[in-house]
């Protein structure tokens, strides 16, 4: 099976702009989670989508949003970008929701906000 | 809720020395635990799961219910083991729903 893919791999944006990141999960996986990874804060949970519904959300401002399509592909949107949003954004998919299911990660999208 | 803690942010060992990355959990039932690893410039990936009881790249992890631990061990560290290691999941159910989250992790540096 093909692994989790994320596009684009790299992005450079200016403060105040918005950005959309895309994630294609492994075929058959219904759960998609998004994480923000920075050297200072580590791996922080953004949100999880399952069968097109946002099931969980982390402690991020409303500028961070996402959605999941019927084919399980997911997008994450960040509006009004701030310098502090510069990070590696990881997408992970799993077969189902819950602690027993392994998370499969994508390579990430490196976002730089200038 | 299942909670995990990794007490060490950084662990440095010399090549050939034994390695033990600590993970403690709190859970009243039977936990579901994994070790994930992230090598430099590679994607985060599963290393071990507690139910498999297998050895991957020389690493093993035994679930110790008496000590509520799931430490990751390797008898002889190699330089290529240098990476970030996460014990997971640390679940958060304060909102009433389940979140698969990761702790701060432990960075392992194997010195030549």
Interface residues (C-beta under 8 A of the other chain):
Chain A: X33 X35 X42 X43 X44 X45 X48 X55 X56 X58 X90 X92 X94 X97 X98 X99 X100 X102 X103 X104 X105 X106 X107 X108
Chain B: X2 X31 X32 X34 X36 X43 X44 X45 X46 X49 X86 X88 X89 X91 X92 X95 X97 X98 X99 X100 X101 X102 X103 X104 X105
